[in-house]
């Protein structure tokens, strides 16, 4: 195998190991944006109009949270982490 072919094979193996992520989501009224701060293992809430931080919660994931999805109809969302857990959250603003 040539060096170029080996590099492509290694790149393919690395691509297979990538974890999909969604790190931000609007809430159901689109007043707030919920995001994941991977470095601090937190869920951060931003005011969508001002861009200011409105709050934060520890994610309670053992690993890094990688996905956040807000309900389109309720004040609730889920996070998924590299620890293979799913956390259900009810918002209390």
N, CA, C and O atoms as a DFTB+ gen file, in Angstrom:
372 C
 N C O
     1  1       0.846      -1.166       0.000
     2  2       0.000       0.000       0.000
     3  2       0.894       1.232       0.000
     4  3       1.856       1.303       0.765
     5  1       0.588       2.183      -0.838
     6  2       1.391       3.408      -0.896
     7  2       1.067       4.308       0.288
     8  3       0.050       4.131       0.958
     9  1       1.943       5.270       0.536
    10  2       1.737       6.184       1.665
    11  2       0.430       6.955       1.510
    12  3      -0.281       7.159       2.495
    13  1       0.098       7.388       0.287
    14  2      -1.140       8.134       0.061
    15  2      -2.364       7.293       0.351
    16  3      -3.335       7.790       0.922
    17  1      -2.334       6.027      -0.034
    18  2      -3.462       5.132       0.215
    19  2      -3.607       4.868       1.706
    20  3      -4.726       4.825       2.218
    21  1      -2.507       4.692       2.402
    22  2      -2.553       4.463       3.838
    23  2      -3.143       5.689       4.541
    24  3      -3.952       5.546       5.458
    25  1      -2.747       6.883       4.122
    26  2      -3.285       8.103       4.728
    27  2      -4.795       8.178       4.552
    28  3      -5.510       8.552       5.481
    29  1      -5.288       7.823       3.357
    30  2      -6.726       7.845       3.113
    31  2      -7.436       6.814       3.978
    32  3      -8.520       7.082       4.496
    33  1      -6.839       5.642       4.138
    34  2      -7.437       4.602       4.972
    35  2      -7.505       5.061       6.429
    36  3      -8.515       4.855       7.102
    37  1      -6.432       5.682       6.911
    38  2      -6.421       6.184       8.281
    39  2      -7.453       7.284       8.462
    40  3      -8.127       7.343       9.491
    41  1      -7.581       8.155       7.471
    42  2      -8.580       9.222       7.546
    43  2      -9.979       8.636       7.596
    44  3     -10.834       9.145       8.320
    45  1     -10.226       7.579       6.844
    46  2     -11.529       6.921       6.869
    47  2     -11.829       6.320       8.226
    48  3     -12.959       6.399       8.708
    49  1     -10.815       5.713       8.851
    50  2     -10.997       5.146      10.184
    51  2     -11.313       6.247      11.187
    52  3     -12.166       6.070      12.056
    53  1     -10.629       7.382      11.070
    54  2     -10.882       8.500      11.979
    55  2     -12.286       9.040      11.759
    56  3     -12.957       9.390      12.731
    57  1     -12.754       9.121      10.522
    58  2     -14.096       9.620      10.233
    59  2     -15.143       8.710      10.852
    60  3     -16.175       9.188      11.322
    61  1     -14.893       7.402      10.859
    62  2     -15.834       6.460      11.471
    63  2     -15.954       6.675      12.971
    64  3     -16.975       6.334      13.568
    65  1     -14.912       7.241      13.588
    66  2     -14.907       7.443      15.023
    67  2     -15.540       8.781      15.433
    68  3     -15.742       9.021      16.624
    69  1     -15.854       9.650      14.470
    70  2     -16.416      10.954      14.801
    71  2     -17.777      10.794      15.455
    72  3     -18.564       9.923      15.084
    73  1     -18.041      11.644      16.429
    74  2     -19.318      11.629      17.117
    75  2     -20.149      12.788      16.584
    76  3     -19.676      13.923      16.529
    77  1     -21.379      12.504      16.195
    78  2     -22.250      13.569      15.729
    79  2     -22.645      14.430      16.916
    80  3     -22.759      13.943      18.040
    81  1     -22.852      15.715      16.655
    82  2     -23.257      16.576      17.751
    83  2     -24.179      17.681      17.258
    84  3     -24.103      18.113      16.107
    85  1     -25.027      18.116      18.132
    86  2     -25.849      19.299      17.925
    87  2     -25.682      20.090      19.202
    88  3     -26.109      19.650      20.269
    89  1     -25.073      21.237      19.103
    90  2     -24.688      21.940      20.313
    91  2     -25.547      23.155      20.631
    92  3     -25.246      23.874      21.584
    93  1     -26.612      23.410      19.864
    94  2     -27.505      24.529      20.185
    95  2     -28.897      24.257      19.637
    96  3     -29.069      23.584      18.621
    97  1     -29.894      24.806      20.345
    98  2     -31.283      24.616      19.935
    99  2     -32.125      25.751      20.509
   100  3     -31.932      26.139      21.661
   101  1     -33.053      26.288      19.722
   102  2     -33.999      27.272      20.243
   103  2     -35.006      26.581      21.150
   104  3     -35.302      25.400      20.968
   105  1     -35.538      27.323      22.137
   106  2     -36.642      26.774      22.912
   107  2     -37.928      26.902      22.087
   108  3     -37.900      27.427      20.974
   109  1     -39.054      26.424      22.628
   110  2     -40.284      26.341      21.847
   111  2     -40.837      27.709      21.453
   112  3     -41.567      27.803      20.467
   113  1     -40.513      28.769      22.190
   114  2     -40.998      30.113      21.849
   115  2     -39.959      30.927      21.086
   116  3     -40.225      32.057      20.675
   117  1     -38.781      30.352      20.901
   118  2     -37.638      30.982      20.239
   119  2     -37.137      32.236      20.960
   120  3     -36.479      33.084      20.359
   121  1     -37.456      32.344      22.261
   122  2     -36.948      33.446      23.078
   123  2     -35.540      33.158      23.589
   124  3     -34.770      34.080      23.857
   125  1     -35.206      31.865      23.724
   126  2     -33.922      31.464      24.281
   127  2     -33.247      30.445      23.377
   128  3     -33.902      29.705      22.644
   129  1     -31.921      30.427      23.447
   130  2     -31.116      29.418      22.762
   131  2     -30.416      28.614      23.843
   132  3     -29.760      29.173      24.723
   133  1     -30.559      27.311      23.768
   134  2     -29.875      26.422      24.693
   135  2     -28.657      25.870      23.980
   136  3     -28.755      25.414      22.840
   137  1     -27.513      25.907      24.640
   138  2     -26.283      25.413      24.022
   139  2     -25.520      24.545      25.002
   140  3     -25.791      24.543      26.203
   141  1     -24.571      23.817      24.472
   142  2     -23.723      22.946      25.285
   143  2     -22.338      23.567      25.387
   144  3     -21.715      23.901      24.379
   145  1     -21.876      23.715      26.605
   146  2     -20.502      24.141      26.862
   147  2     -19.740      22.882      27.247
   148  3     -19.741      22.473      28.408
   149  1     -19.083      22.267      26.254
   150  2     -18.402      20.990      26.480
   151  2     -17.271      21.107      27.491
   152  3     -17.046      20.186      28.277
   153  1     -16.559      22.224      27.481
   154  2     -15.400      22.348      28.372
   155  2     -15.802      22.400      29.839
   156  3     -15.031      21.979      30.701
   157  1     -17.003      22.912      30.141
   158  2     -17.469      22.988      31.525
   159  2     -18.571      21.985      31.843
   160  3     -19.077      21.951      32.964
   161  1     -18.949      21.157      30.846
   162  2     -19.987      20.141      31.027
   163  2     -21.293      20.773      31.491
   164  3     -21.923      20.297      32.435
   165  1     -21.701      21.869      30.807
   166  2     -22.890      22.606      31.200
   167  2     -23.837      22.833      30.025
   168  3     -23.433      22.809      28.862
   169  1     -25.097      23.052      30.359
   170  2     -26.089      23.534      29.410
   171  2     -26.226      25.027      29.693
   172  3     -26.486      25.426      30.828
   173  1     -26.050      25.847      28.666
   174  2     -26.087      27.297      28.834
   175  2     -27.312      27.849      28.110
   176  3     -27.610      27.450      26.984
   177  1     -28.017      28.768      28.765
   178  2     -29.207      29.383      28.197
   179  2     -28.874      30.823      27.841
   180  3     -28.365      31.579      28.668
   181  1     -29.168      31.191      26.598
   182  2     -28.886      32.531      26.089
   183  2     -30.183      33.225      25.720
   184  3     -31.089      32.588      25.183
   185  1     -30.291      34.509      25.995
   186  2     -31.412      35.306      25.524
   187  2     -31.220      35.507      24.025
   188  3     -30.196      36.044      23.602
   189  1     -32.186      35.085      23.219
   190  2     -32.040      35.120      21.762
   191  2     -32.007      36.546      21.217
   192  3     -31.399      36.785      20.173
   193  1     -32.638      37.487      21.889
   194  2     -32.648      38.873      21.397
   195  2     -31.399      39.645      21.790
   196  3     -30.807      40.335      20.960
   197  1     -30.999      39.536      23.038
   198  2     -29.856      40.329      23.506
   199  2     -28.525      39.605      23.339
   200  3     -27.475      40.246      23.279
   201  1     -28.559      38.271      23.262
   202  2     -27.320      37.504      23.183
   203  2     -26.636      37.326      24.526
   204  3     -25.529      36.791      24.596
   205  1     -27.292      37.775      25.601
   206  2     -26.698      37.650      26.934
   207  2     -27.017      36.299      27.552
   208  3     -28.055      35.697      27.275
   209  1     -26.102      35.839      28.395
   210  2     -26.299      34.571      29.086
   211  2     -27.422      34.733      30.110
   212  3     -27.377      35.633      30.949
   213  1     -28.428      33.860      30.040
   214  2     -29.572      33.937      30.944
   215  2     -29.476      32.913      32.075
   216  3     -30.182      33.038      33.075
   217  1     -28.631      31.922      31.937
   218  2     -28.479      30.920      32.973
   219  2     -27.628      29.765      32.512
   220  3     -27.231      29.693      31.348
   221  1     -27.347      28.858      33.433
   222  2     -26.593      27.654      33.085
   223  2     -26.897      26.573      34.106
   224  3     -27.215      26.855      35.261
   225  1     -26.792      25.333      33.658
   226  2     -26.989      24.166      34.510
   227  2     -25.872      23.172      34.231
   228  3     -25.431      23.029      33.090
   229  1     -25.418      22.490      35.267
   230  2     -24.480      21.391      35.055
   231  2     -25.236      20.294      34.322
   232  3     -26.394      20.031      34.646
   233  1     -24.615      19.652      33.347
   234  2     -25.327      18.695      32.492
   235  2     -25.645      17.369      33.185
   236  3     -26.536      16.642      32.746
   237  1     -24.932      17.052      34.255
   238  2     -25.091      15.771      34.957
   239  2     -24.724      14.568      34.091
   240  3     -25.063      13.439      34.444
   241  1     -24.047      14.778      32.980
   242  2     -23.502      13.673      32.192
   243  2     -22.121      13.350      32.738
   244  3     -21.374      14.251      33.121
   245  1     -21.779      12.067      32.776
   246  2     -20.441      11.672      33.193
   247  2     -19.445      12.046      32.104
   248  3     -18.350      12.526      32.397
   249  1     -19.823      11.828      30.856
   250  2     -19.013      12.254      29.729
   251  2     -19.485      13.609      29.232
   252  3     -20.291      14.282      29.876
   253  1     -18.975      13.988      28.090
   254  2     -19.317      15.279      27.491
   255  2     -20.706      15.203      26.852
   256  3     -20.991      14.245      26.134
   257  1     -21.585      16.197      27.097
   258  2     -22.853      16.228      26.374
   259  2     -22.598      16.553      24.904
   260  3     -21.808      17.448      24.605
   261  1     -23.255      15.841      23.974
   262  2     -22.994      16.021      22.549
   263  2     -24.216      16.431      21.754
   264  3     -24.083      16.857      20.607
   265  1     -25.391      16.316      22.324
   266  2     -26.602      16.608      21.550
   267  2     -27.607      17.268      22.473
   268  3     -27.766      16.870      23.627
   269  1     -28.284      18.282      21.950
   270  2     -29.349      18.935      22.689
   271  2     -30.512      19.134      21.731
   272  3     -30.329      19.591      20.603
   273  1     -31.690      18.793      22.181
   274  2     -32.881      18.913      21.336
   275  2     -34.030      19.417      22.201
   276  3     -34.350      18.830      23.234
   277  1     -34.647      20.518      21.762
   278  2     -35.751      21.111      22.511
   279  2     -37.082      20.654      21.941
   280  3     -37.212      20.471      20.731
   281  1     -38.064      20.470      22.800
   282  2     -39.410      20.125      22.362
   283  2     -40.002      21.294      21.575
   284  3     -39.842      22.445      21.982
   285  1     -40.677      21.025      20.465
   286  2     -41.292      22.121      19.705
   287  2     -42.555      22.662      20.368
   288  3     -43.053      23.710      19.958
   289  1     -43.089      21.976      21.384
   290  2     -44.358      22.388      21.976
   291  2     -44.324      22.608      23.481
   292  3     -45.243      23.227      24.017
   293  1     -43.314      22.132      24.177
   294  2     -43.257      22.231      25.634
   295  2     -41.959      22.874      26.096
   296  3     -40.997      22.979      25.334
   297  1     -41.944      23.299      27.342
   298  2     -40.734      23.830      27.957
   299  2     -39.899      22.671      28.492
   300  3     -39.710      22.532      29.701
   301  1     -39.400      21.839      27.575
   302  2     -38.617      20.662      27.944
   303  2     -37.605      20.368      26.844
   304  3     -37.821      20.707      25.680
   305  1     -36.501      19.737      27.224
   306  2     -35.490      19.349      26.243
   307  2     -34.743      18.124      26.735
   308  3     -34.855      17.742      27.899
   309  1     -33.983      17.513      25.841
   310  2     -33.146      16.373      26.197
   311  2     -31.706      16.664      25.806
   312  3     -31.437      17.397      24.855
   313  1     -30.792      16.077      26.560
   314  2     -29.377      16.090      26.202
   315  2     -28.908      14.642      26.137
   316  3     -29.397      13.780      26.867
   317  1     -27.955      14.396      25.254
   318  2     -27.334      13.081      25.121
   319  2     -25.839      13.273      25.272
   320  3     -25.285      14.275      24.821
   321  1     -25.191      12.316      25.903
   322  2     -23.770      12.463      26.147
   323  2     -22.943      11.298      25.670
   324  3     -23.466      10.264      25.253
   325  1     -21.634      11.486      25.741
   326  2     -20.715      10.418      25.364
   327  2     -20.769       9.277      26.365
   328  3     -20.227       8.203      26.103
   329  1     -21.415       9.490      27.512
   330  2     -21.600       8.419      28.492
   331  2     -22.790       7.527      28.129
   332  3     -23.171       6.644      28.897
   333  1     -23.372       7.766      26.949
   334  2     -24.507       6.996      26.412
   335  2     -25.775       7.161      27.243
   336  3     -26.631       6.277      27.264
   337  1     -25.890       8.291      27.921
   338  2     -27.105       8.558      28.685
   339  2     -27.899       9.676      28.013
   340  3     -27.354      10.491      27.269
   341  1     -29.191       9.689      28.294
   342  2     -30.097      10.736      27.818
   343  2     -30.718      11.364      29.056
   344  3     -31.254      10.666      29.917
   345  1     -30.641      12.677      29.137
   346  2     -31.212      13.401      30.280
   347  2     -32.412      14.211      29.786
   348  3     -32.336      14.893      28.764
   349  1     -33.508      14.126      30.519
   350  2     -34.732      14.865      30.221
   351  2     -34.797      16.070      31.165
   352  3     -34.629      15.930      32.377
   353  1     -35.039      17.230      30.608
   354  2     -35.050      18.472      31.383
   355  2     -36.393      19.182      31.203
   356  3     -36.909      19.264      30.088
   357  1     -36.953      19.690      32.290
   358  2     -38.112      20.587      32.240
   359  2     -37.588      21.968      32.620
   360  3     -36.948      22.128      33.660
   361  1     -37.857      22.956      31.787
   362  2     -37.363      24.300      32.044
   363  2     -38.167      24.988      33.137
   364  3     -39.382      24.815      33.242
   365  1     -37.473      25.761      33.937
   366  2     -38.105      26.528      35.016
   367  2     -37.593      27.951      34.945
   368  3     -36.765      28.356      35.761
   369  1     -38.078      28.717      33.973
   370  2     -37.639      30.130      33.857
   371  2     -38.553      31.020      34.654
   372  3     -38.358      32.235      34.688
